[in-house]
Amino acid sequence: MPGMNSGLNVNDPTVVAAFRSALLHQALIALLIFAVLGLAWAGLRAWRPGIRFMPSAGREPAGPEPAGRQLLVIGFGNLWLFDAILQAQPKMAIGLPSLVIEPTAASSPAWVQHLVNWAGTTWSYHPVQAGAAAVWIQAGIGIWMVAAPPGAMSRLAGLASAGWALVIWVFGESFGGIFAPGLTWLTGAPGAAAVYLAAGLLIALPESAWHSPRLGRLILAGLGLFLAGMAVLQAWPGPAGRWLSGSSESHSAASSRPA
């Protein structure tokens, strides 16, 4: 895809030093923002001692956090932290458009390639700053999810996780490859970020939903439908491939006809 190559050498020591410097500068900016917010909150509490972070009507009912929700929060919070560590590699920042995004979108329809190419080109304009920002976004989401107590702040962390996962799923994974021919769960469909997205939405649910058996039944039903759909695609790839890839398969079929 044109426009995705940043023109920078991922092994250039100057590029590596610039990336590490951007990581440090953005970390200092984030710490400064948190310090200002903390001081503002402390000053507000001193001025109005009875103030609460959230209104009492919006607080979650007292009681232990459901084990299933706690597993999602801790598990995916730590996964975001691990992803941030992997994203902190200089090669990921510089080579992401050409080494990760472009190959993922290569077999998708033209409109998906155009959308992903726009994102990759935008990243290539400022790869060092964009790569460092991605590191701290993922680290921030992970810390937020793990550190936030059950309640409104934890649900907001779930929404933030779902939002960033959606960005990765669309632009980084080309919609998980669902529009490319030969879709199958054996190749990772519908994309790892879709799992993060689903987990974030589940964490964002009110805690009262976790105390009802209905949520578990809905999750099992959704998972069953997904596996059934993947089984149909696996057993009957021809029609599914034509429906998903559209004109790309028609073009390949036409080119294979004898003259």
MARMAR-877530 format. One record per residue: residue number from 1; residue in one letter; chain; z, x, y of N, C-alpha, C, O in turn. Coordinates in steps of 0.001 Angstrom, whole numbers, plus 500000, padded with zeros to 6 digits. Each point is the difference from the previous one (the first is absolute). Example, Ala and Ser with C-alpha at 12.3 -4.5 7.8 and 13.67 -1.06 7.14 Angstrom:
2
1_a_A_507800_513190_494310_500000_499110_501190_500000_500900_501200_500665_501036_499981
2_s_A_498615_498614_501069_500060_500820_501190_500730_499230_501090_500169_500509_501108
***
This chain:
259
1_m_A_500000_500838_498808_500000_499162_501192_500000_500875_501245_500790_500941_500077
2_p_A_498357_498783_500893_499981_500802_501217_501234_499744_500841_500529_498889_500056
3_g_A_499916_502186_500603_501111_499858_500943_501361_500245_499417_500977_500057_500747
4_m_A_499136_500094_497929_501305_500175_499404_500450_501459_499949_501188_500263_499811
5_n_A_497916_500669_500351_500356_501406_499936_500566_500449_501339_499325_499916_501026
6_s_A_501906_500558_498962_500642_500427_501244_499502_501351_500461_500227_500372_501152
7_g_A_499092_500383_497979_499525_501321_500369_501073_501069_499962_499748_501126_500429
8_l_A_501451_498561_499069_501099_500944_499933_500166_500503_498578_499784_499262_499038
9_n_A_500600_501992_500838_500260_500597_498694_501441_499731_499616_500923_500381_500719
10_v_A_499272_498955_498135_501353_499613_499604_500869_501203_499679_501226_499889_500006
11_n_A_498167_501260_499713_500756_501199_499681_500179_500932_501207_500569_501084_499872
12_d_A_498950_498496_501279_500117_500824_501206_501471_500086_500413_500627_498964_500225
13_p_A_499944_502252_499881_501413_500120_500395_500296_499354_501350_501105_499503_500220
14_t_A_497924_500500_500677_500206_499372_501310_500181_498494_499855_500837_499394_500669
15_v_A_498357_500008_498439_500105_498564_499757_501342_499666_499353_500645_499018_500367
16_v_A_499770_501799_498672_501281_499769_499331_501151_500100_500991_500918_499180_499980
17_a_A_499028_501833_500890_501053_500160_501005_500011_498832_500983_501069_499545_500409
18_a_A_497746_499965_499974_499928_498867_500918_500570_498740_499361_500662_499206_500669
19_f_A_499083_500610_498045_500517_498822_499307_501526_500047_499917_500673_499000_500249
20_r_A_499861_502162_499402_501457_500121_499930_500642_499820_501375_501079_499419_500119
21_s_A_498257_501079_500902_500515_499816_501354_499993_498523_500390_500938_499520_500636
22_a_A_498002_499758_498983_499932_498565_500298_501094_499237_499263_500594_499072_500547
23_l_A_499670_501326_498202_501090_499370_499249_501332_500187_500719_500780_499057_500128
24_l_A_499477_502161_500339_501263_500286_500677_500103_499238_501313_501048_499428_500303
25_h_A_497881_500558_500475_500040_499321_501296_500216_498496_499827_500790_499394_500723
26_q_A_498506_500010_498318_500166_498565_499787_501396_499676_499470_500564_498955_500327
27_a_A_499995_501943_498852_501365_499791_499514_500993_500027_501164_500920_499184_500048
28_l_A_498901_501737_500877_500886_500068_501163_499872_498757_500869_500993_499488_500516
29_i_A_497770_500028_499643_499793_498782_500789_500692_498809_499336_500638_499191_500674
30_a_A_499231_500706_497990_500646_498901_499278_501517_500078_500127_500655_498979_500209
31_l_A_499910_502224_499667_501444_500155_500149_500458_499641_501407_501061_499403_500184
32_l_A_498129_500966_500808_500341_499666_501384_500005_498495_500211_500883_499465_500670
33_i_A_498124_499848_498754_499938_498539_500131_501220_499356_499356_500612_499103_500580
34_f_A_499747_501359_498208_501171_499440_499318_501282_500289_500785_500899_499160_500060
35_a_A_499181_502031_500542_501192_500327_500777_500124_499092_501223_501090_499526_500319
36_v_A_497788_500235_500364_500014_499122_501171_500387_498581_499598_500812_499359_500667
37_l_A_498604_500153_498243_500340_498655_499536_501468_499907_499597_500666_499003_500276
38_g_A_499839_502056_499061_501400_499995_499601_500939_499986_501200_500999_499281_500012
39_l_A_498668_501524_501000_500825_500012_501206_499941_498666_500735_501004_499516_500523
40_a_A_497792_499895_499507_499860_498703_500659_500809_498935_499272_500643_499158_500627
41_w_A_499318_500887_498041_500758_499025_499220_501501_500194_500174_500746_499028_500120
42_a_A_499700_502243_499892_501423_500271_500200_500449_499544_501385_501089_499448_500156
43_g_A_498057_500790_500858_500346_499544_501342_500051_498489_500098_500851_499445_500694
44_l_A_498232_499883_498608_500001_498541_500017_501231_499442_499313_500579_499009_500445
45_r_A_499822_501646_498451_501216_499541_499308_501235_500217_500863_500922_499184_499987
46_a_A_499097_501931_500775_501153_500263_500869_500057_499012_501164_501076_499617_500460
47_w_A_497741_499981_500005_499941_499055_501112_500342_498591_499551_500689_499262_500704
48_r_A_498815_500365_498100_500286_498676_499432_500516_500190_498595_499208_500004_499058
49_p_A_502100_500156_500764_500562_500345_498688_499685_498985_498905_499951_500373_498827
50_g_A_499837_498387_501509_499792_498982_498981_498564_499849_499540_499705_499143_499167
51_i_A_499389_501683_501367_498587_499816_499672_499720_500451_498579_500613_500942_499496
52_r_A_498465_498380_499877_499587_500340_498634_498530_500357_500006_499233_499590_500872
53_f_A_500396_501204_498103_498600_500422_499910_499086_498820_499741_498907_499925_500562
54_m_A_501523_499162_498602_499234_498806_499692_500883_498786_500235_501212_500084_499804
55_p_A_498223_498794_500608_500799_498795_500155_500562_499561_498665_499386_500212_498955
56_s_A_501791_499172_501085_500670_499628_498754_499186_499021_499186_500100_499981_498774
57_a_A_499076_499185_501905_499209_499028_499255_498952_500665_499145_499559_499415_499010
58_g_A_500023_501800_501339_498957_500677_499248_500536_500955_498964_499220_500673_499326
59_r_A_502103_499407_500523_500567_500944_499056_499881_499472_498585_500010_498794_499756
60_e_A_499876_502161_499310_499896_499627_498606_501369_499573_499472_501021_500482_500491
61_p_A_499019_498634_498531_501280_499615_499419_500661_501190_499320_499341_500869_499428
62_a_A_501986_499138_500654_500749_501091_499388_499850_499948_498497_499792_498938_499414
63_g_A_500318_502229_499970_499873_500070_498551_499230_501238_499599_499333_500615_500832
64_p_A_500752_499758_497903_499294_501194_499542_498486_499810_500047_499488_498902_499780
65_e_A_499811_502186_500511_498545_499958_500020_499467_499843_498579_500466_500693_499096
66_p_A_498571_498414_500686_499438_499835_498657_499484_501317_499449_499426_500805_500734
67_a_A_500780_499415_497971_499641_501279_499385_498503_500270_500087_499590_501143_500202
68_g_A_499584_497810_499647_498557_500182_500059_499546_500466_501376_499164_500896_500117
69_r_A_501387_498496_500915_499643_500410_501360_500489_501409_500290_499291_500792_500621
70_q_A_501915_499523_498933_500540_501340_500215_499130_501052_499327_499794_501082_500550
71_l_A_499692_498604_498256_499121_500936_499299_498724_500248_500793_499547_501139_500111
72_l_A_499867_497790_500444_498785_500155_500802_500272_500824_501262_499216_500883_500348
73_v_A_501880_498829_500326_500315_500689_501246_500190_501495_499759_499398_500828_500683
74_i_A_501439_499508_498347_500283_501418_499741_498772_500690_499416_499657_501113_500398
75_g_A_499681_498219_498652_498851_500612_499347_498856_500273_500952_499494_501121_500050
76_f_A_500089_497880_500703_498859_500186_500896_500391_500775_501259_499149_500648_500609
77_g_A_502118_499296_499788_500429_500860_501095_499860_501470_499643_499520_500801_500803
78_n_A_500901_499549_497994_499853_501384_499546_498543_500365_499754_499614_501152_500202
79_l_A_499566_497885_499364_498578_500282_499841_499340_500317_501339_499165_500901_500078
80_w_A_501205_498362_500984_499455_500300_501320_500414_501395_500459_499204_500710_500614
81_l_A_502022_499683_499096_500446_501345_500355_499210_501052_499229_499616_501024_500565
82_f_A_500141_498733_498161_499208_500929_499193_498564_500060_500509_499395_501071_500045
83_d_A_500063_497772_500339_498642_499973_500567_499942_500797_501299_499003_500667_500275
84_a_A_502053_499268_500520_500027_500764_501250_499977_501496_499711_499347_500763_500712
85_i_A_501365_499655_498248_499989_501422_499633_498604_500435_499587_499546_501077_500386
86_l_A_499770_498093_498830_498639_500322_499598_499049_499991_501199_499098_500833_500088
87_q_A_501108_498227_500830_499152_499911_501180_500210_501186_500933_499139_500289_500831
88_a_A_501992_500401_499045_500308_501119_500882_499197_501253_499677_500141_501010_500690
89_q_A_499022_498951_498282_499131_501135_499715_498888_500078_501060_499357_498988_500281
90_p_A_500410_502174_500303_498936_500100_501015_498635_499554_499491_499215_499441_500764
91_k_A_500487_500795_497957_498710_499600_499455_499825_498485_500025_498881_499505_500132
92_m_A_502223_499757_499741_499915_498546_500035_499607_499522_501395_499251_499032_500132
93_a_A_501239_501627_500897_499681_499575_501362_498560_500317_500353_499293_499156_500550
94_i_A_500263_502061_499136_498670_500425_500396_498926_499452_499074_498936_499581_500455
95_g_A_501342_500424_498245_498974_499615_499040_500035_498556_499555_499211_499607_499141
96_l_A_501689_499579_501424_500113_498608_499549_498704_499210_500121_499627_499326_499040
97_p_A_499663_500720_502091_498771_499198_500099_498942_500389_498977_499423_499132_499345
98_s_A_500315_502169_500510_498897_500428_499139_500389_500135_498541_499149_499839_499125
99_l_A_502124_500456_500583_500419_500242_498628_500628_498786_499329_500024_499923_498772
100_v_A_500480_499135_502001_500688_498841_499415_499293_498694_500359_499622_499235_499113
101_i_A_500199_500509_502182_499459_498712_500436_498535_499846_499611_499606_498970_499454
102_e_A_499594_502040_500824_498562_499897_499746_499676_499788_498524_499224_499094_499696
103_p_A_501332_501699_499350_499687_499748_498589_500451_498630_499520_499359_499394_499142
104_t_A_501756_500114_501417_500498_498692_499573_499042_498886_500391_499823_499042_499247
105_a_A_499554_501072_501929_499118_498939_500495_498551_500176_499579_499165_499151_500311
106_a_A_500515_501939_498985_498599_500320_499724_499287_498918_499207_498816_499754_500230
107_s_A_501877_499591_498837_499358_499000_499153_500184_498574_500498_499565_499058_499339
108_s_A_501071_500768_501814_500234_498663_500552_498782_499518_500771_499132_500805_500336
109_p_A_500781_497893_499954_498882_499473_500799_499944_500631_501385_500945_500654_500441
110_a_A_497926_499139_500236_499758_500655_501284_501036_499610_501043_500444_500849_500773
111_w_A_499953_497873_499264_500933_499580_501036_501362_500660_499819_500679_500299_500982
112_v_A_499729_499932_497757_501249_500714_499758_499872_501451_500436_500918_500552_500607
113_q_A_497947_500067_499087_499783_501386_500401_500017_500158_501518_500548_500971_500522
114_h_A_498853_498076_500181_500001_500064_501472_501422_499898_500554_500372_500728_500920
115_l_A_500418_498360_498506_501375_499826_500461_500829_501249_499732_500737_500463_500870
116_v_A_499138_500077_497928_500763_501187_499636_499501_501215_500780_500786_500869_500378
117_n_A_497893_499186_499861_499455_501112_500779_500535_499988_501420_500269_501058_500569
118_w_A_499889_497760_500011_500588_499899_501345_501420_500565_500007_500367_500748_500906
119_a_A_500438_498894_498078_501370_500508_499933_500018_501506_499784_500784_500711_500628
120_g_A_498345_499781_498476_499965_501432_499748_499546_500795_501207_500526_501080_500269
121_t_A_498494_498392_500465_499530_500681_501201_501087_500025_501068_500185_501012_500677
122_t_A_500530_497883_499473_501104_499950_500965_501067_501028_499651_500525_500683_500880
123_w_A_499797_499428_497815_500970_501001_499549_499500_501410_500320_500777_500855_500424
124_s_A_497913_499388_499370_499433_501341_500164_500048_500481_501443_499967_501206_500246
125_y_A_500110_497873_500718_500078_500412_501395_501301_500764_500288_500009_500953_500780
126_h_A_501085_498618_498583_501303_500651_500205_500707_500123_498649_501030_499358_499795
127_p_A_498446_501448_499283_500552_500031_498641_501426_500543_499929_500804_499522_499200
128_v_A_499513_501469_501628_501339_500587_499950_501043_498990_500455_501015_499811_499330
129_q_A_498742_499536_501811_500964_499022_500514_500077_498773_499089_501083_499470_499755
130_a_A_497760_500082_499746_499994_498827_499120_500721_500300_498693_500759_499169_499501
131_g_A_499006_502015_499945_500676_500358_498756_501496_500105_500162_500752_499541_499141
132_a_A_499695_501062_501957_501435_500104_500244_500625_498624_500225_501105_499730_499530
133_a_A_498178_499396_501197_500523_498651_500228_500140_499245_498688_500979_499279_499806
134_a_A_498047_500875_499277_500076_499326_498706_501221_500465_499216_500645_499205_499318
135_v_A_499669_502086_500782_501181_500529_499303_501258_499301_500481_500809_499541_499194
136_w_A_499357_500380_502125_501246_499441_500539_500058_498491_499879_501090_499434_499910
137_i_A_497767_499900_500086_500006_498550_499756_500520_499714_498605_500851_499131_499811
138_q_A_498636_501602_499213_500424_499767_498611_501449_500429_499782_500754_499322_499302
139_a_A_499634_501807_501299_501394_500418_499883_500928_499003_500690_501078_499694_499491
140_g_A_498499_499800_501670_500822_499027_500707_500175_498708_499235_501093_499434_499966
141_i_A_497820_500091_499412_500100_498780_499198_500935_500218_498822_500825_499140_499689
142_g_A_499048_502020_499648_500868_500282_498865_501462_500055_500385_500842_499406_499327
143_i_A_499473_501308_501761_501391_500091_500453_500512_498631_500427_501137_499637_499698
144_w_A_498029_499606_501000_500383_498661_500458_500341_499107_498805_501016_499305_500004
145_m_A_498132_500723_498982_500235_499133_498850_501276_500371_499260_500757_499122_499585
146_v_A_499485_502166_500248_501172_500441_499246_501289_499820_500799_501031_499631_499437
147_a_A_498918_500630_501877_501212_499994_500809_500387_498628_500536_501173_499765_500290
148_a_A_497863_499320_499848_500299_498702_500613_500873_499164_499070_499724_499922_498803
149_p_A_501314_499456_501723_500816_499111_499171_499242_498705_499716_499072_499656_500731
150_p_A_501310_499633_498226_499342_498724_499702_500089_499055_501188_501042_499897_500647
151_g_A_497875_499427_499630_499965_499100_501135_498700_500116_500758_498969_500371_499439
152_a_A_501087_499308_501844_498788_499951_500806_499318_501359_500111_498775_500084_499918
153_m_A_502011_500990_500270_499404_501324_500134_499314_500441_498717_498957_500653_500046
154_s_A_501608_499000_498828_499369_500344_498728_498703_499228_499805_499023_500539_499481
155_r_A_500970_498192_500939_498764_499211_499889_498920_500544_500934_498823_500022_499642
156_l_A_501572_500415_501551_499033_500598_500911_499427_501296_499414_498821_500300_500187
157_a_A_502009_500458_499110_499500_501208_499331_498963_499640_498945_499008_500708_499825
158_g_A_501227_498186_499472_499012_499548_499026_498685_499623_500659_498929_500306_499474
159_l_A_501144_499026_501683_498778_499658_500726_499262_501248_500484_498774_500074_499913
160_a_A_501981_500909_500598_499371_501246_500436_499329_500703_498831_498898_500532_500140
161_s_A_501761_499473_498713_499408_500606_498804_498727_499283_499591_499005_500640_499659
162_a_A_501020_498034_500373_498811_499231_499627_498861_500240_500987_498845_500112_499590
163_g_A_501465_499968_501705_498959_500220_501004_499321_501351_499847_498774_500092_500067
164_w_A_502016_500959_499727_499401_501331_499831_499239_500091_498675_498951_500640_499928
165_a_A_501574_498725_499032_499293_499986_498719_498653_499283_500129_499023_500396_499363
166_l_A_500923_498551_501459_498738_499289_500213_498986_500906_500691_498819_499990_499651
167_v_A_501634_500794_501327_499103_500944_500679_499439_501008_499001_498803_500287_500009
168_i_A_502059_500245_499134_499554_500979_499002_499047_499350_499005_499002_500604_499607
169_w_A_501306_498156_499982_499172_499321_499008_498594_499739_500532_499017_500153_499274
170_v_A_500892_499455_501990_498694_499677_500581_499207_501266_500302_498861_500146_499556
171_f_A_501747_500775_501206_499252_501155_500500_500071_501214_499072_499028_500747_499884
172_g_A_502096_499453_499466_500139_501162_499136_499489_499789_498600_499522_500941_499366
173_e_A_500571_497815_500127_499580_499711_498638_498788_499086_499934_499605_499567_498917
174_s_A_499797_500133_502241_498803_499136_500046_500247_498677_499278_499242_499611_499112
175_f_A_501839_499702_501288_500403_498725_499387_500303_500170_498514_499798_499082_499206
176_g_A_500688_502104_500428_500332_500239_498602_498797_500044_499091_500143_499938_498779
177_g_A_498655_500170_501802_498788_500032_499196_499612_498670_499394_499196_499965_499068
178_i_A_501360_498919_501442_499728_498701_499375_498575_499524_500257_499506_499121_499294
179_f_A_499825_501454_501715_498624_499606_500281_498985_500962_499386_498794_499807_500156
180_a_A_501677_501212_499156_499106_500963_499356_499654_499519_498595_500796_499292_499383
181_p_A_498038_501076_500102_499635_499597_498637_500871_500698_498966_500544_501077_500246
182_g_A_499578_498286_498592_500785_500576_498916_501495_499914_500210_500744_500864_499537
183_l_A_499707_498092_501163_501427_499839_500274_500774_499803_498703_499605_499191_499161
184_t_A_501492_501538_500667_500874_499843_498840_501369_500575_500313_500123_500932_500794
185_w_A_500893_498516_498587_501341_500510_500246_500177_501380_499393_500917_500728_500380
186_l_A_498208_499649_498671_500069_501336_499416_499706_501089_501024_500449_501135_499839
187_t_A_498806_498537_501204_499696_500961_501066_500916_499815_501205_499756_500584_501056
188_g_A_501286_498619_498800_500986_499867_501066_499861_498789_500881_500750_499865_500967
189_a_A_498312_499237_498739_499834_498792_500806_501264_499140_499896_500586_499916_498921
190_p_A_499842_499453_502154_499372_499929_501330_500536_501026_500998_500021_499731_501201
191_g_A_500410_501429_498331_500480_501050_500886_501510_500100_500038_500705_498992_499955
192_a_A_499789_502248_500131_501447_500215_500009_500658_499393_501231_501123_499501_499922
193_a_A_498185_500539_501218_500600_499458_501223_500240_498508_499896_500876_499469_500683
194_a_A_498356_499833_498466_500227_498566_499819_501370_499738_499383_500619_498974_500280
195_v_A_499858_501947_498881_501336_499858_499413_501061_500172_501081_500984_499261_500034
196_y_A_498813_501724_500856_500915_500179_501132_500013_498757_500879_501054_499570_500469
197_l_A_497758_499853_499752_499892_498801_500829_500787_498846_499385_500753_499318_500696
198_a_A_499072_500463_498003_500720_498917_499329_501508_500229_500041_500766_499064_500227
199_a_A_499662_502182_499555_501432_500301_500030_500577_499773_501390_501103_499471_500135
200_g_A_498154_500929_500908_500480_499788_501354_500158_498534_500342_500970_499609_500649
201_l_A_498074_499574_498915_500100_498563_500254_501179_499383_499251_500661_499100_500519
202_l_A_499605_501376_498269_501155_499491_499251_501310_500389_500687_500933_499200_500068
203_i_A_499131_502032_500438_501209_500428_500706_500191_499208_501290_501133_499770_500424
204_a_A_497766_499811_500204_500082_499261_501258_500445_498549_499809_500307_499317_500977
205_l_A_499733_500211_497790_500440_498626_499761_501475_499836_500331_500764_500957_499871
206_p_A_499658_497855_500554_501436_499758_500201_500765_500241_498709_499505_499728_498906
207_e_A_501695_500779_501238_500778_500332_498807_500303_498767_499162_500202_500101_498791
208_s_A_499829_498730_501853_500265_498773_499239_498924_499753_498943_500271_499398_498961
209_a_A_498488_501077_501313_498930_499816_499016_500272_500771_498728_499553_499606_498923
210_w_A_501186_501501_501193_500279_500825_498829_501095_499400_499115_500156_500402_498847
211_h_A_500589_498654_501681_501054_499367_499207_499478_498798_499214_500753_499360_499266
212_s_A_497961_500337_500889_499412_498875_499286_499089_500510_498884_499273_500972_500205
213_p_A_500750_498396_498624_499108_500432_498910_498526_499721_500283_499128_500485_499278
214_r_A_500588_498737_501770_498608_499673_500312_499188_501239_500352_498833_500106_499624
215_l_A_501787_500849_501109_499284_501201_500387_499551_500793_498779_498866_500479_499951
216_g_A_502009_499661_499072_499632_500711_498780_498866_499317_499261_499112_500666_499467
217_r_A_500914_498008_500498_498922_499276_499313_498676_500179_500738_498955_500162_499369
218_l_A_501083_499811_501966_498769_500186_500770_499431_501405_499818_498785_500172_499906
219_i_A_502097_500837_500044_499541_501372_499799_499359_500147_498632_498941_500614_499873
220_l_A_501694_498824_499100_499442_500084_498656_498666_499265_499907_499069_500471_499346
221_a_A_500842_498365_501315_498736_499252_499975_498900_500775_500718_498871_500075_499515
222_g_A_501463_500508_501653_498997_500791_500721_499551_501212_499207_498813_500322_499968
223_l_A_502137_500352_499391_499639_501161_499186_499142_499591_498810_499073_500715_499619
224_g_A_501240_498136_499798_499185_499513_498887_498575_499683_500423_499050_500325_499288
225_l_A_500796_499032_501884_498658_499709_500505_499225_501278_500292_498805_500092_499722
226_f_A_501890_500891_500839_499337_501273_500291_499505_500663_498726_498851_500439_499939
227_l_A_502001_499640_499037_499597_500636_498752_498881_499218_499325_499097_500593_499410
228_a_A_500955_498074_500672_498926_499197_499426_498685_500258_500725_498952_500119_499367
229_g_A_501103_499969_501974_498788_500288_500753_499437_501377_499687_498786_500163_499881
230_m_A_502082_500821_499986_499534_501337_499641_499407_500025_498594_499051_500737_499734
231_a_A_501515_498451_499365_499450_499938_498641_498595_499407_500008_499125_500459_499267
232_v_A_500659_498512_501572_498668_499401_500097_499000_501013_500542_498890_500119_499479
233_l_A_501502_500619_501574_499112_501012_500556_499707_501102_498993_498884_500515_499943
234_q_A_502128_499850_499256_499807_501059_499021_499075_499565_498877_499203_500794_499501
235_a_A_500903_497939_500099_499189_499517_498885_498622_499532_500424_499089_499943_499174
236_w_A_500738_499718_502099_498740_499433_500470_499630_500676_501323_499995_499347_501044
237_p_A_499692_501960_498926_499798_500743_501245_498712_499674_500722_499919_500200_501212
238_g_A_499063_499301_498090_498706_499770_500634_500062_499003_501145_499719_500374_501138
239_p_A_500639_498370_498606_500083_499019_501080_501007_500389_501075_499758_499787_501188
240_a_A_501385_500790_498391_500999_500398_500991_499456_501107_500884_500223_500002_501210
241_g_A_499059_500945_498183_499436_501078_500796_498971_499490_500986_499951_500464_501139
242_r_A_499210_498569_498434_499006_499454_500926_500668_499241_501133_499550_500059_501144
243_w_A_501517_499232_498540_500688_499225_501040_500697_500913_500997_500005_499716_501198
244_l_A_500587_501383_498322_500756_500875_500874_499118_500948_500799_500261_500247_501177
245_s_A_498698_500285_498191_499200_501012_500679_498800_499432_500728_499421_500675_500851
246_g_A_500192_498095_498833_498940_499339_500732_498676_500698_499836_499520_500211_498886
247_s_A_499889_500149_502255_498649_500521_499991_499902_501382_499390_498910_500399_499590
248_s_A_502205_500367_500328_499913_501353_499467_499567_499988_498548_499221_500857_499584
249_e_A_501275_498175_499622_499606_499924_498595_498573_499504_499876_499247_500465_499144
250_s_A_500375_498578_501722_498638_499498_499958_499001_501113_500306_498927_500080_499403
251_h_A_501462_500783_501553_499118_501100_500356_499859_500984_498830_498905_500494_499727
252_s_A_502225_499789_499577_499916_500917_498888_499195_499417_498851_499282_500722_499309
253_a_A_500839_497951_500483_499232_499368_498934_498515_500032_500314_499171_500221_499117
254_a_A_500498_499554_502160_498582_500022_500384_499423_501408_499847_498847_500154_499596
255_s_A_501934_500860_500720_499489_501357_499901_499803_500453_498584_499233_500928_499745
256_s_A_501470_498410_499291_499863_500396_498606_498828_499336_499286_499698_500357_498861
257_r_A_499629_498679_501786_498864_499344_499365_498808_500948_499933_499783_500797_500912
258_p_A_499447_499115_498009_498809_500851_499912_498942_499588_500997_499860_498815_500301
259_a_A_499389_502146_500217_498971_499703_500996_498839_499264_499354_499030_499661_500679
***
